[in-house]
Amino acid sequence: MAESFVAIVEDDAALRDALMRLLRSEGLMARGFASAEEFLAGGGTPRSLLLDLRLPGMSGMELLTTMRQKHNRTPVVMITGHGDIPQAVAAVKAGAFDFIEKPYDPDALMVVLRKALDAGEASQGDPAVAEIATRADALSPREREVMDRVVGGQPNKAIAAALQISPRTVEVYRANVMSKMQARNLTELVAMVLRLRGATP
C-alpha cells in the first residue's frame, strides 16, 4: 500500500530542498533522495514520485523502467531540463505520468502532482490488484522475465532460446511463477498480469 508521502529523487540538493519546502507548504509530506540507488534502498512505496531525469549512477529513466518491471504503479512525474524534452516524452511512453520542465513553475508543478496523486489513489482502489502486485513483487527477476514471456504467448522452447537456458529450466521457472502468483492456470495468470498493467482482462 502506498505510504502518505511524496518522494523526490533529485541530486541537486538546493532544488531537492526547495521542492520539499513547496510540497510541505501545500500540506504534503515529502522525503528527499539524492540518487535512484538511495531511493531503491529505502524509499518505500510513496504516493507519488518526483524524479529527475538526469541522475548520477542510475538515471531517472532506468529507475522508472525498474519500477515498472516490478509492477510498481506509483505515479512518476519526471523533472527535466529543456534539452531533455524528447527523453521526457519517451519516459511518459515508458510509464511516467507526466513531466515538468526546469525551471519549473510551482503552481504548474502542483497541478500535475495533484493529478498524479489522484491517479495513484484510483489505482489503489482495487484491493485485488494490490494483492496481485504483492505476489508479483515476490518473483525473482528471471521468474518475472519468464512470466512476461509466457503471458506474451511464447512457448517454452522459444523462451529457453531467448534466455539461453534449457526448456526444463523454463518449466521450473514457470512452475515457480504459477505457485507464487497463485494462478490455477495460464488464463488466470494472463488476467492477473493484464490487471497489473492497467488493462481490462
C-alpha positions, 0 to 999 in steps of 0.5 A, a space after each residue: 500500500 502506498 505510504 502518505 508521502 511524496 518522494 523526490 529523487 533529485 541530486 541537486 540538493 538546493 532544488 531537492 530542498 526547495 521542492 520539499 519546502 513547496 510540497 510541505 507548504 501545500 500540506 504534503 509530506 515529502 522525503 528527499 533522495 539524492 540518487 535512484 540507488 538511495 531511493 531503491 534502498 529505502 524509499 518505500 512505496 510513496 504516493 507519488 514520485 518526483 524524479 529527475 531525469 538526469 541522475 548520477 549512477 542510475 538515471 531517472 529513466 532506468 529507475 522508472 523502467 525498474 519500477 515498472 518491471 516490478 509492477 510498481 504503479 506509483 505515479 512518476 512525474 519526471 523533472 527535466 531540463 529543456 534539452 531533455 524534452 524528447 527523453 521526457 516524452 519517451 519516459 511518459 511512453 515508458 510509464 511516467 505520468 507526466 513531466 515538468 520542465 526546469 525551471 519549473 513553475 510551482 503552481 504548474 508543478 502542483 497541478 500535475 502532482 495533484 493529478 498524479 496523486 489522484 491517479 495513484 489513489 484510483 489505482 489503489 482502489 482495487 484491493 485485488 490488484 494490490 494483492 496481485 502486485 504483492 505476489 508479483 513483487 515476490 518473483 525473482 527477476 528471471 521468474 518475472 522475465 519468464 512470466 512476461 514471456 509466457 503471458 506474451 504467448 511464447 512457448 517454452 522452447 522459444 523462451 529457453 532460446 531467448 534466455 539461453 537456458 534449457 526448456 526444463 529450466 523454463 518449466 521450473 521457472 514457470 512452475 515457480 511463477 504459477 505457485 507464487 502468483 497463485 494462478 490455477 492456470 495460464 488464463 488466470 495468470 494472463 488476467 492477473 498480469 493484464 490487471 497489473 498493467 492497467 488493462 481490462 482482462 
